[in-house]
Amino acid sequence: MELELLILIIVVGILVLSLIVYLILFFGFNKWIKKNNKPIRVIRCGHKHEKVRLYRMDWEIELREEDEIFDHKKDVK
């Protein structure tokens, strides 16, 4: 009984920590791109073939040129 409770606490703790990291990345260190005339929140994660690799909030990966990435939402429009 105690072992199962300890494992449950560890798993829930890892899930909560992962959620906190996700929120910090997408709401603290985010950038913006324009897709279908809408601003989309992304985070930068490296380079590939001289383009910037971006992760969107819907877990999609996108490659963009540096000049297509904006620091603020108001810069996108």
C-alpha positions as CSV (number, residue, x, y, z in Angstrom):
1,M,0.0,0.0,0.0
2,E,2.7,2.5,0.9
3,L,4.8,1.6,-2.2
4,E,1.9,2.3,-4.5
5,L,1.2,5.6,-2.8
6,L,4.8,6.6,-3.1
7,I,4.8,5.7,-6.8
8,L,1.6,7.7,-7.4
9,I,3.0,10.7,-5.7
10,I,6.2,10.6,-7.8
11,V,4.2,10.2,-11.1
12,V,1.9,13.0,-10.2
13,G,4.9,15.2,-9.2
14,I,6.6,14.6,-12.5
15,L,3.3,15.4,-14.4
16,V,2.9,18.7,-12.4
17,L,6.5,19.6,-13.0
18,S,6.2,19.0,-16.7
19,L,3.1,21.2,-16.9
20,I,4.9,24.0,-15.0
21,V,7.8,23.8,-17.5
22,Y,5.5,23.8,-20.4
23,L,3.7,26.9,-19.2
24,I,6.9,28.7,-18.4
25,L,8.3,28.0,-21.9
26,F,5.2,29.0,-23.8
27,F,4.2,32.0,-21.7
28,G,7.6,33.3,-20.4
29,F,10.0,32.6,-23.2
30,N,7.7,32.7,-26.2
31,K,8.1,34.2,-29.7
32,W,5.4,34.9,-32.3
33,I,4.8,33.9,-35.9
34,K,2.1,34.6,-38.4
35,K,0.2,31.7,-39.8
36,N,-3.1,32.1,-41.8
37,N,-3.1,35.8,-40.8
38,K,-3.2,34.9,-37.1
39,P,-0.5,35.3,-34.5
40,I,0.8,31.9,-33.2
41,R,2.8,31.5,-30.0
42,V,6.0,29.4,-30.4
43,I,9.2,28.7,-28.7
44,R,12.6,28.5,-30.4
45,C,14.5,25.2,-30.2
46,G,17.6,25.2,-32.4
47,H,18.4,25.5,-36.0
48,K,18.1,23.1,-39.0
49,H,19.4,23.8,-42.5
50,E,19.9,27.5,-41.7
51,K,16.3,27.9,-40.6
52,V,15.0,28.3,-37.0
53,R,13.2,25.3,-35.5
54,L,10.0,26.3,-33.7
55,Y,7.6,24.4,-31.5
56,R,4.0,25.5,-31.7
57,M,1.6,25.2,-28.7
58,D,-0.2,22.4,-30.6
59,W,3.0,20.3,-30.5
60,E,3.8,20.8,-34.2
61,I,7.3,21.6,-35.4
62,E,7.9,24.4,-37.9
63,L,10.9,25.7,-39.7
64,R,11.0,29.5,-40.4
65,E,13.5,32.1,-41.5
66,E,14.8,34.4,-38.8
67,D,12.9,37.5,-40.1
68,E,9.5,35.7,-39.8
69,I,9.8,35.4,-36.0
70,F,8.6,38.3,-33.8
71,D,9.2,39.1,-30.1
72,H,5.8,40.6,-29.4
73,K,2.3,39.8,-30.5
74,K,1.7,43.4,-31.6
75,D,4.7,43.1,-34.0
76,V,2.9,40.3,-36.0
77,K,0.0,42.4,-37.2
